[in-house]
Amino acid sequence: LQPAEIMSCYAFGTAIEGPFSNLGTVTATPTCGSPISATNPSNYFGGGGSELQLRTLVNFQDIGQPPGPSVPMGSTITWSYVVKNMGQLSLSQLAVGDLNGPLAACPKSTLQPGESVTCTATSTAAACQNTHVGSATARNPSNQEVSAIDASFYTGTFTAKLDIETAVNGNNADAPKGPYIELGSAVNWTYTVTNIGNIQLTNVRVADDLGALVTCPFDTLNAGASMVCKASGIAVSGQFRNIGTAAGDTTCGTQASAQDASHYFGTLPVSIDIQKLTNGQDVAQPSALVIPTGSAVQWTYTVKNTGQAPLTGVVVSDDKGVTVTCPKAELQPAESMTCTGSGTAVSGDYSNIGSVVAQTPYGGTVNDSDTSYYQGVSASIDIETTTNDQEDDSLAGASVVVTQTVKRQYTITNTGPFNLSGLVVTDTSGLTVDCLGQTALAAGASMTCTATGTSTCGNHAGTSTVTASTSTGQSATDSDLNNYTGAETPSVTIVSKVNGDDANTSPGPKLIAGLAWGVTHVVTNNGNIRISSIALTDEKGTTSSCPVAATLDPGQSFTCTGVFTADSGQAHNHGSVTARSTCGTPVSDTDPAYYQGCTFLGNC
């Protein structure tokens, strides 16, 4: 044999029963060197052949070709595998099941020649046409594998179904007329697509028969899932109808579809406007219009058809119950009318809303509202008094010295928003009030009136009152207390002198006893009010012949002189005075007058 050359040799014999092994040996001698050799074993088992038979049944049916039985998708399928040993040798390690799936349950794993066994398994039915290949394997006594396969078929049935709901501007308008949409305004369609079958759908798409561009968020819908697709457009005039169509594909090559129509009616623009005035003014806040409380209020409601279609059944109302009267109930495009209402002004901030509603030719309504305001205010006035530049509201009031002039001032302010006239000021204390002829007072203005009198004793309580009225007859009044007390500080003093000496302390001047000596008493009113009933005395009775004054005004004095006979030793002749004020208050004073009585000047 040349290098790489091959030759085949053959031998023949008769098979014997049971296992047989033989060993083939080859020897050769190279051109140079020692002989070389190689061996290779061979085996066989003498006896009958090994063979398996398999029948695969679907739900106990032996189906050898498609389509097989119809089985609902998702239901349970029972697989039966009938395995038979068709050979002459026993088989072990039997394994049966789906060719590409789990093993089936077999009651035994060894089969004698001619013996059969049925193995079982279950699975869940899938959709569409399905092929199931059963497989069985075992081993003969020589540990050689023996196998068999068998196919079975079934069709998984399913429901492929779609639902679509087409809505226009949120309205599921399956029938005409649908919603009214103003000509030229935006129209928005939604297409709610739902997979109401039990199989997944792919390539799901929605189309509109009038060419609206529909966009969807997904293209696959599992069973029971939904999605909302959208399209938009511009409203056209009159009745409009479009149809949304949804379609989707199954993995089995079939298709599901559904349709739904929607409607709308394109209308001319419709609108209405109302403008509400109070007493002829368009008032945006209460303080912008002040009205006297109790006076008449007139409201006007100007209503205009601001659309392009006629309106009927026009009704105007007021939220505060004002009765509103209108000349008509229909308005053509651009036509206006004025309605009226009235009332009586109430106090405080007030607002009311005028509203209008009208019927359109399309079965709907239009409406508008407007608010107006006023502030109901009462006329008001204030009076403040002072007496002799003092506050006089307290019980005691101002203090005015008795007999002096009482000077009262009345400060009057128009605290309301309206001009006042017919102004009168009175005073219960009896003073005559002088306003210099002024009887009118503008809003926010002030004026001053005066009165005078003479202060008398005691407390004097009084009230000042001002009254006035507006041009509409609304009255304003106010009062203020104006008390005063007639004040006095009565006082009297006496200065007594002996022989010209004001001897207020002992021993005083030296006087010869038994001789007549002079005495002087000076009485003075040092209070702030006249005194009368003056009585002057001294211890020696020298005043009995004095011309005592009947009255003394504040600061006035009189002098009384007399003589007395001096006593011996330390002595005195004190002077005393009593009197009463104009208001009857008693006053008094005493002044000591000391002296020494001597027998002669040398022995004192």
C-alpha positions as CSV (number, residue, x, y, z in Angstrom):
1,L,0.0,0.0,0.0
2,Q,1.3,3.4,-0.9
3,P,1.1,6.2,1.6
4,A,-2.6,7.2,2.0
5,E,-3.8,4.3,-0.1
6,I,-6.9,2.3,1.1
7,M,-8.1,-1.1,0.4
8,S,-11.1,-3.1,1.8
9,C,-11.0,-6.8,2.9
10,Y,-14.1,-9.0,3.5
11,A,-15.0,-12.0,5.7
12,F,-18.4,-13.9,6.0
13,G,-20.0,-16.1,8.6
14,T,-23.3,-17.3,10.1
15,A,-24.8,-15.3,13.0
16,I,-25.1,-17.1,16.3
17,E,-27.6,-16.2,19.0
18,G,-26.7,-13.8,21.6
19,P,-23.9,-11.2,21.9
20,F,-20.9,-11.8,19.6
21,S,-17.6,-9.9,19.5
22,N,-14.6,-10.3,17.2
23,L,-11.3,-8.4,16.7
24,G,-9.8,-7.6,13.3
25,T,-6.0,-7.3,13.1
26,V,-3.8,-6.1,10.3
27,T,0.0,-6.4,10.0
28,A,2.5,-5.0,7.4
29,T,6.2,-4.6,6.9
30,P,7.5,-1.2,5.8
31,T,10.3,-1.0,3.3
32,C,12.6,-0.1,6.1
33,G,12.1,-1.1,9.7
34,S,10.2,-3.5,11.8
35,P,6.7,-4.9,11.1
36,I,3.7,-2.8,12.2
37,S,0.1,-3.7,13.1
38,A,-3.4,-2.3,14.1
39,T,-6.7,-3.8,15.6
40,N,-10.4,-2.9,15.6
41,P,-13.3,-4.7,17.5
42,S,-16.7,-5.4,16.1
43,N,-19.9,-6.6,17.8
44,Y,-23.4,-7.9,17.1
45,F,-26.3,-9.4,19.0
46,G,-27.7,-12.5,17.5
47,G,-31.5,-12.7,17.7
48,G,-34.9,-10.9,16.6
49,G,-35.0,-7.2,15.5
50,S,-35.9,-4.1,17.8
51,E,-38.8,-1.8,16.8
52,L,-41.2,0.7,18.4
53,Q,-44.6,1.8,17.2
54,L,-46.2,5.1,18.3
55,R,-49.8,6.4,17.7
56,T,-50.4,10.0,18.9
57,L,-54.1,10.9,19.8
58,V,-55.5,14.4,20.3
59,N,-58.5,14.3,22.7
60,F,-58.6,10.5,22.1
61,Q,-58.7,11.0,18.3
62,D,-56.1,9.6,16.0
63,I,-55.7,12.4,13.5
64,G,-53.2,11.7,10.8
65,Q,-53.6,14.8,8.7
66,P,-54.6,18.5,9.2
67,P,-56.8,20.3,10.1
68,G,-57.8,17.9,12.8
69,P,-60.5,18.6,15.4
70,S,-61.5,22.2,16.4
71,V,-60.5,23.0,20.0
72,P,-61.3,26.3,21.7
73,M,-58.2,28.4,22.2
74,G,-57.1,28.2,25.8
75,S,-58.9,25.0,26.6
76,T,-57.1,21.8,27.8
77,I,-56.1,19.2,25.3
78,T,-55.5,15.6,26.4
79,W,-52.7,13.8,24.6
80,S,-52.7,10.0,24.4
81,Y,-49.5,8.2,23.3
82,V,-50.0,4.5,22.4
83,V,-46.6,2.8,22.3
84,K,-46.1,-0.9,21.2
85,N,-42.9,-3.1,21.1
86,M,-43.0,-4.4,17.6
87,G,-39.6,-6.3,17.9
88,Q,-38.4,-9.6,19.3
89,L,-36.4,-8.1,22.2
90,S,-37.5,-6.5,25.4
91,L,-37.2,-2.7,25.6
92,S,-36.5,-0.6,28.7
93,Q,-36.0,3.1,29.7
94,L,-39.2,4.0,27.8
95,A,-39.6,7.8,27.4
96,V,-42.7,9.3,25.7
97,G,-43.9,12.9,25.1
98,D,-44.0,15.8,22.7
99,L,-41.0,16.0,20.5
100,N,-40.2,19.5,21.7
101,G,-42.0,19.5,25.0
102,P,-42.4,17.8,28.3
103,L,-42.6,14.0,28.9
104,A,-45.9,12.2,29.2
105,A,-46.8,10.1,32.2
106,C,-46.4,6.4,31.4
107,P,-47.6,3.5,33.7
108,K,-44.4,1.6,33.0
109,S,-41.0,2.0,31.4
110,T,-40.3,-1.6,30.1
111,L,-42.1,-3.3,27.2
112,Q,-41.8,-7.0,26.3
113,P,-42.1,-8.0,22.6
114,G,-45.6,-7.3,21.4
115,E,-46.6,-5.4,24.6
116,S,-48.3,-2.0,24.5
117,V,-48.7,0.9,26.9
118,T,-50.7,4.2,26.8
119,C,-49.0,7.4,28.1
120,T,-50.9,10.7,28.7
121,A,-50.2,14.4,28.9
122,T,-52.1,17.7,28.7
123,S,-51.5,21.1,27.2
124,T,-53.4,24.3,26.5
125,A,-54.8,24.8,23.1
126,A,-53.2,27.4,21.0
127,A,-54.8,29.4,18.3
128,C,-54.7,28.6,14.6
129,Q,-53.6,25.3,12.8
130,N,-51.3,23.3,15.1
131,T,-49.1,20.2,14.5
132,H,-48.2,18.0,17.5
133,V,-45.4,15.5,17.0
134,G,-45.3,12.7,19.6
135,S,-41.9,10.9,20.3
136,A,-41.1,7.6,22.0
137,T,-37.6,6.2,22.8
138,A,-36.4,3.0,24.5
139,R,-33.3,0.8,24.7
140,N,-32.8,-2.8,23.8
141,P,-30.6,-5.2,25.8
142,S,-27.6,-4.0,23.8
143,N,-28.3,-0.5,25.1
144,Q,-29.1,0.5,21.6
145,E,-31.8,3.3,21.3
146,V,-35.0,2.5,19.5
147,S,-37.4,5.4,18.7
148,A,-40.6,6.3,16.9
149,I,-42.5,9.5,16.1
150,D,-46.1,10.2,15.1
151,A,-47.8,13.5,14.3
152,S,-51.3,14.7,15.2
153,F,-53.2,17.8,14.3
154,Y,-55.9,20.2,15.7
155,T,-57.2,23.7,15.0
156,G,-57.4,26.2,17.9
157,T,-60.6,28.2,17.5
158,F,-60.8,31.8,18.7
159,T,-62.9,35.0,18.5
160,A,-61.4,37.9,16.7
161,K,-63.6,40.9,17.2
162,L,-63.2,44.7,17.5
163,D,-65.5,47.5,18.8
164,I,-65.2,51.1,17.8
165,E,-67.0,54.1,19.3
166,T,-66.7,57.3,17.3
167,A,-67.4,60.5,19.3
168,V,-67.4,64.1,18.2
169,N,-66.4,66.8,20.7
170,G,-67.1,64.3,23.4
171,N,-70.5,63.4,22.2
172,N,-71.3,59.8,21.1
173,A,-73.6,61.0,18.4
174,D,-74.6,57.8,16.5
175,A,-77.7,59.4,15.1
176,P,-78.2,62.8,13.5
177,K,-78.3,65.7,14.2
178,G,-75.7,65.3,16.8
179,P,-74.2,68.2,18.7
180,Y,-74.4,71.7,17.3
181,I,-71.0,73.1,16.4
182,E,-70.4,76.6,15.3
183,L,-69.3,77.0,11.7
184,G,-65.5,77.3,11.5
185,S,-64.8,76.2,15.0
186,A,-62.7,73.2,15.9
187,V,-64.1,69.6,15.7
188,N,-62.3,66.9,17.6
189,W,-63.1,63.2,17.0
190,T,-62.1,60.3,19.3
191,Y,-62.2,56.7,18.2
192,T,-62.3,54.3,21.2
193,V,-61.1,51.0,19.9
194,T,-61.6,47.9,22.0
195,N,-60.4,44.3,21.4
196,I,-63.6,42.4,22.5
197,G,-62.3,39.1,21.2
198,N,-60.0,36.6,22.9
199,I,-56.9,36.8,20.7
200,Q,-54.3,39.5,20.3
201,L,-54.7,41.7,17.3
202,T,-51.8,43.3,15.5
203,N,-51.5,46.0,12.9
204,V,-54.5,47.7,14.4
205,R,-55.4,50.8,12.4
206,V,-58.3,53.3,12.2
207,A,-59.5,55.2,9.1
208,D,-62.1,57.9,8.7
209,D,-64.3,57.6,5.6
210,L,-64.1,61.4,5.0
211,G,-60.3,61.5,5.1
212,A,-59.6,62.8,8.6
213,L,-56.1,61.9,9.6
214,V,-56.4,59.5,12.5
215,T,-53.6,58.8,14.9
216,C,-53.5,56.0,17.4
217,P,-51.1,55.4,20.4
218,F,-50.6,51.7,19.7
219,D,-50.9,49.2,16.8
220,T,-51.3,46.0,19.0
221,L,-54.2,45.3,21.3
222,N,-54.4,42.3,23.6
223,A,-57.7,40.7,24.3
224,G,-59.9,43.2,26.4
225,A,-57.5,46.1,25.8
226,S,-58.6,49.5,24.5
227,M,-57.0,52.6,23.0
228,V,-58.3,56.1,22.0
229,C,-57.4,57.3,18.6
230,K,-57.9,61.0,17.6
231,A,-58.5,63.2,14.6
232,S,-59.5,66.9,14.2
233,G,-61.0,69.2,11.7
234,I,-63.0,72.4,11.2
235,A,-66.8,72.5,11.4
236,V,-68.7,72.9,8.1
237,S,-72.2,74.1,7.7
238,G,-75.2,71.8,8.0
239,Q,-75.5,68.1,8.8
240,F,-72.2,66.2,8.8
241,R,-71.7,62.4,9.1
242,N,-68.5,60.4,9.2
243,I,-67.6,56.8,9.8
244,G,-64.7,55.5,11.8
245,T,-63.4,52.0,10.8
246,A,-61.1,49.9,12.9
247,A,-59.3,46.8,11.7
248,G,-56.7,44.4,13.1
249,D,-54.9,41.2,12.1
250,T,-54.6,37.9,14.0
251,T,-51.5,35.7,14.0
252,C,-53.6,33.1,12.1
253,G,-53.9,35.3,9.1
254,T,-57.5,36.4,9.8
255,Q,-58.8,40.0,10.3
256,A,-61.3,41.7,12.6
257,S,-63.0,45.0,11.8
258,A,-65.7,47.3,13.1
259,Q,-67.4,50.6,12.1
260,D,-69.2,53.4,14.0
261,A,-70.7,56.7,12.6
262,S,-70.8,60.1,14.3
263,H,-72.8,63.2,13.5
264,Y,-72.8,66.9,14.1
265,F,-74.7,69.9,12.8
266,G,-72.7,72.9,11.7
267,T,-74.4,76.1,12.8
268,L,-74.1,79.8,12.3
269,P,-72.4,81.6,15.2
270,V,-74.9,82.3,18.0
271,S,-74.3,84.6,21.0
272,I,-76.0,87.2,23.1
273,D,-74.8,90.1,25.2
274,I,-76.3,92.0,28.2
275,Q,-75.1,95.3,29.6
276,K,-76.6,96.4,33.0
277,L,-76.7,100.0,34.2
278,T,-77.7,101.4,37.6
279,N,-79.2,104.8,37.5
280,G,-77.7,105.2,34.0
281,Q,-74.2,104.3,35.1
282,D,-72.0,101.2,34.3
283,V,-70.8,100.6,37.8
284,A,-67.9,98.3,38.4
285,Q,-67.8,98.4,42.3
286,P,-70.1,99.6,45.0
287,S,-68.2,102.7,46.0
288,A,-68.4,104.0,42.4
289,L,-72.1,104.9,42.8
290,V,-73.5,106.3,46.1
291,I,-77.3,106.4,46.4
292,P,-79.3,107.8,49.3
293,T,-80.9,104.9,51.3
294,G,-84.6,104.7,50.6
295,S,-84.4,106.6,47.3
296,A,-85.5,105.1,43.9
297,V,-83.1,103.0,41.9
298,Q,-83.5,102.4,38.1
299,W,-81.9,99.6,36.3
300,T,-81.6,99.2,32.5
301,Y,-80.6,95.9,30.8
302,T,-79.4,96.4,27.2
303,V,-79.6,93.1,25.3
304,K,-78.1,92.5,21.9
305,N,-78.0,89.5,19.5
306,T,-74.3,89.4,18.8
307,G,-74.5,86.2,16.7
308,Q,-75.5,85.5,13.1
309,A,-78.7,83.6,13.7
310,P,-82.1,84.8,15.0
311,L,-82.9,84.3,18.6
312,T,-86.3,83.6,20.2
313,G,-87.7,83.2,23.7
314,V,-85.4,86.0,25.0
315,V,-85.9,86.2,28.8
316,V,-84.1,88.7,31.1
317,S,-84.0,88.2,34.9
318,D,-82.4,89.7,38.0
319,D,-80.9,87.6,40.8
320,K,-82.3,89.9,43.5
321,G,-85.9,89.4,42.4
322,V,-86.2,92.7,40.5
323,T,-89.1,92.6,38.0
324,V,-87.6,93.1,34.6
325,T,-89.8,94.3,31.7
326,C,-88.7,93.9,28.1
327,P,-90.4,95.2,24.9
328,K,-90.0,91.9,22.9
329,A,-88.8,88.3,23.1
330,E,-87.2,87.9,19.7
331,L,-84.0,89.4,18.3
332,Q,-82.6,89.3,14.8
333,P,-78.8,89.3,14.3
334,A,-77.3,92.6,15.5
335,E,-80.6,93.7,17.0
336,S,-80.8,95.3,20.5
337,M,-83.5,96.1,23.0
338,T,-83.6,97.8,26.4
339,C,-85.3,96.2,29.4
340,T,-86.0,98.0,32.7
341,G,-86.4,97.3,36.4
342,S,-86.7,99.5,39.5
343,G,-86.3,99.3,43.3
344,T,-85.6,101.2,46.5
345,A,-82.0,101.7,47.6
346,V,-81.0,99.7,50.7
347,S,-78.2,100.5,53.1
348,G,-74.7,99.2,52.5
349,D,-72.9,97.7,49.5
350,Y,-75.4,96.2,47.0
351,S,-74.9,94.1,43.9
352,N,-77.3,92.4,41.5
353,I,-76.8,90.3,38.4
354,G,-78.8,90.8,35.2
355,S,-79.0,87.6,33.2
356,V,-80.4,86.8,29.7
357,V,-81.2,83.5,28.0
358,A,-82.5,82.9,24.5
359,Q,-83.4,80.0,22.3
360,T,-81.3,79.3,19.1
361,P,-82.7,77.9,15.9
362,Y,-80.7,74.8,16.6
363,G,-82.5,73.7,19.7
364,G,-79.9,75.0,22.2
365,T,-79.7,78.2,24.2
366,V,-77.3,81.1,24.6
367,N,-76.9,83.2,27.7
368,D,-75.0,86.1,29.3
369,S,-74.9,88.0,32.5
370,D,-73.7,91.3,33.9
371,T,-73.3,92.6,37.4
372,S,-73.9,96.2,38.6
373,Y,-73.4,97.8,42.0
374,Y,-74.3,100.7,44.2
375,Q,-73.7,101.8,47.8
376,G,-76.8,102.7,49.8
377,V,-75.8,105.5,52.2
378,S,-77.8,107.5,54.6
379,A,-77.3,111.3,55.1
380,S,-75.2,112.0,58.2
381,I,-74.1,114.9,60.2
382,D,-71.9,115.4,63.3
383,I,-71.9,118.1,66.0
384,E,-69.2,118.6,68.6
385,T,-69.3,121.3,71.2
386,T,-66.8,123.0,73.5
387,T,-67.5,125.5,76.3
388,N,-64.8,128.1,77.0
389,D,-62.4,126.0,74.8
390,Q,-63.0,123.0,77.1
391,E,-64.5,119.6,76.3
392,D,-67.9,119.5,77.9
393,D,-69.1,115.9,77.3
394,S,-68.5,114.7,80.9
395,L,-71.1,115.1,83.7
396,A,-69.2,118.0,85.3
397,G,-68.5,119.4,81.8
398,A,-66.4,122.6,81.4
399,S,-65.5,124.7,84.4
400,V,-66.5,128.4,84.1
401,V,-66.1,130.9,86.9
402,V,-69.5,132.1,88.2
403,T,-70.5,135.4,86.7
404,Q,-68.0,135.1,83.9
405,T,-69.1,134.7,80.2
406,V,-70.0,131.3,78.9
407,K,-68.6,131.0,75.4
408,R,-69.9,127.9,73.5
409,Q,-68.6,126.7,70.1
410,Y,-70.5,124.2,67.9
411,T,-68.4,122.5,65.2
412,I,-70.7,120.9,62.6
413,T,-69.5,118.5,59.9
414,N,-71.4,116.9,57.0
415,T,-70.1,113.4,57.4
416,G,-72.3,111.9,54.6
417,P,-71.9,112.0,50.8
418,F,-74.8,114.4,50.1
419,N,-75.2,118.2,50.4
420,L,-77.4,119.2,53.2
421,S,-79.7,122.2,53.6
422,G,-82.3,123.6,56.2
423,L,-79.6,123.3,58.9
424,V,-80.8,124.2,62.4
425,V,-78.8,124.1,65.7
426,T,-80.5,124.1,69.1
427,D,-79.2,124.1,72.7
428,T,-81.3,122.8,75.6
429,S,-79.4,125.0,78.0
430,G,-81.2,128.0,76.6
431,L,-78.4,129.7,74.8
432,T,-79.2,131.3,71.5
433,V,-77.1,129.7,68.8
434,D,-75.7,131.9,66.1
435,C,-74.6,130.3,62.8
436,L,-74.2,133.6,60.9
437,G,-77.2,132.8,58.8
438,Q,-75.6,129.6,57.3
439,T,-78.2,126.8,56.7
440,A,-76.5,124.7,54.0
441,L,-73.5,122.4,54.3
442,A,-71.8,120.6,51.4
443,A,-70.8,116.9,51.7
444,G,-67.6,116.6,53.7
445,A,-67.6,120.4,54.7
446,S,-67.6,121.8,58.3
447,M,-69.0,125.0,59.8
448,T,-68.8,126.7,63.3
449,C,-71.7,128.3,65.3
450,T,-71.4,130.1,68.6
451,A,-73.4,131.1,71.6
452,T,-72.7,133.1,74.8
453,G,-74.2,133.5,78.3
454,T,-73.2,134.2,81.9
455,S,-72.0,131.5,84.2
456,T,-74.1,130.8,87.2
457,C,-73.6,128.6,90.3
458,G,-73.9,124.8,90.1
459,N,-73.8,122.2,87.3
460,H,-75.6,122.9,84.1
461,A,-76.4,120.0,81.8
462,G,-77.4,120.5,78.2
463,T,-77.6,119.0,74.8
464,S,-76.8,120.5,71.4
465,T,-78.7,119.2,68.4
466,V,-78.2,119.8,64.7
467,T,-80.8,118.8,62.0
468,A,-80.6,119.1,58.2
469,S,-82.0,117.3,55.1
470,T,-80.9,116.3,51.6
471,S,-82.5,117.4,48.4
472,T,-84.4,114.2,48.3
473,G,-85.9,114.8,51.7
474,Q,-83.6,112.4,53.7
475,S,-82.9,113.8,57.1
476,A,-79.8,113.8,59.2
477,T,-79.4,114.7,62.9
478,D,-76.9,114.5,65.6
479,S,-76.6,115.6,69.3
480,D,-73.7,116.3,71.7
481,L,-73.7,116.9,75.5
482,N,-72.7,120.4,76.5
483,N,-72.4,120.5,80.3
484,Y,-70.6,123.1,82.4
485,T,-70.2,123.8,86.1
486,G,-70.2,127.3,87.6
487,A,-66.9,127.4,89.5
488,E,-65.9,129.6,92.5
489,T,-63.0,129.9,94.9
490,P,-64.2,132.2,97.6
491,S,-61.8,133.6,100.2
492,V,-61.5,136.5,102.6
493,T,-58.6,137.8,104.7
494,I,-58.2,140.2,107.6
495,V,-55.1,142.0,108.8
496,S,-55.4,143.4,112.3
497,K,-52.9,146.0,113.6
498,V,-52.5,147.4,117.2
499,N,-51.2,151.0,117.3
500,G,-50.0,150.4,113.7
501,D,-48.2,147.2,114.5
502,D,-49.2,143.9,112.8
503,A,-48.4,141.9,115.9
504,N,-49.2,138.4,114.9
505,T,-47.0,136.9,117.7
506,S,-46.6,137.8,121.4
507,P,-45.4,139.9,123.1
508,G,-46.3,142.6,120.6
509,P,-45.9,146.4,121.1
510,K,-45.7,147.9,124.6
511,L,-48.8,150.0,125.5
512,I,-49.5,152.0,128.7
513,A,-52.4,150.2,130.4
514,G,-55.5,152.2,130.9
515,L,-54.9,154.5,128.0
516,A,-56.8,154.5,124.6
517,W,-54.9,153.0,121.7
518,G,-55.7,152.7,118.0
519,V,-56.7,149.5,116.2
520,T,-57.0,148.9,112.3
521,H,-58.6,146.0,110.5
522,V,-58.1,145.6,106.7
523,V,-60.6,143.1,105.1
524,T,-59.8,141.8,101.5
525,N,-61.6,139.5,99.0
526,N,-58.8,137.5,97.7
527,G,-61.0,134.8,96.0
528,N,-62.4,134.8,92.5
529,I,-66.1,135.6,93.3
530,R,-68.0,138.4,95.0
531,I,-68.7,138.0,98.7
532,S,-71.4,139.6,100.8
533,S,-73.0,139.4,104.3
534,I,-69.6,140.6,105.7
535,A,-69.3,140.6,109.5
536,L,-66.2,142.1,111.2
537,T,-65.5,141.8,115.0
538,D,-62.5,142.1,117.4
539,E,-62.1,141.2,121.1
540,K,-62.4,144.8,122.3
541,G,-65.6,145.6,120.2
542,T,-64.0,148.5,118.4
543,T,-65.7,147.5,115.1
544,S,-69.2,148.3,116.0
545,S,-68.9,151.7,114.6
546,C,-67.0,150.7,111.4
547,P,-68.6,151.2,108.0
548,V,-68.5,147.5,106.9
549,A,-68.8,147.1,103.1
550,A,-71.9,145.3,102.0
551,T,-70.1,143.3,99.2
552,L,-66.5,142.9,98.0
553,D,-65.6,141.9,94.5
554,P,-62.5,139.8,94.0
555,G,-59.4,141.9,95.0
556,Q,-61.4,144.7,96.7
557,S,-60.7,145.7,100.4
558,F,-62.1,148.0,103.1
559,T,-60.5,149.3,106.3
560,C,-62.1,149.6,109.7
561,T,-60.4,151.7,112.5
562,G,-61.2,152.2,116.2
563,V,-59.8,152.7,119.7
564,F,-59.6,150.5,122.7
565,T,-58.3,150.7,126.3
566,A,-55.2,148.7,126.9
567,D,-55.2,146.1,129.6
568,S,-52.2,145.4,131.9
569,G,-49.8,142.6,131.2
570,Q,-49.6,140.4,128.1
571,A,-52.8,140.9,126.1
572,H,-54.3,140.8,122.6
573,N,-57.2,142.1,120.5
574,H,-57.7,139.6,117.7
575,G,-59.8,140.6,114.6
576,S,-62.2,138.2,112.8
577,V,-64.3,138.4,109.6
578,T,-67.0,136.2,108.1
579,A,-68.8,136.4,104.8
580,R,-70.7,134.4,102.1
581,S,-69.9,133.9,98.4
582,T,-72.4,134.6,95.6
583,C,-73.2,131.0,95.6
584,G,-73.7,131.0,99.4
585,T,-70.4,129.4,100.4
586,P,-69.3,130.7,103.9
587,V,-65.7,132.1,104.2
588,S,-63.9,133.5,107.3
589,D,-60.5,134.6,108.6
590,T,-58.9,135.7,111.9
591,D,-55.7,137.7,112.5
592,P,-54.0,137.8,115.9
593,A,-53.0,141.2,117.4
594,Y,-50.8,141.0,120.5
595,Y,-49.5,143.8,122.9
596,Q,-48.1,144.3,126.5
597,G,-50.0,146.6,128.9
598,C,-47.5,148.6,131.1
599,T,-48.2,150.9,134.1
600,F,-45.6,153.2,132.6
601,L,-43.2,152.6,129.9
602,G,-40.4,151.8,132.2
603,N,-41.9,148.8,134.1
604,C,-42.8,146.6,131.0
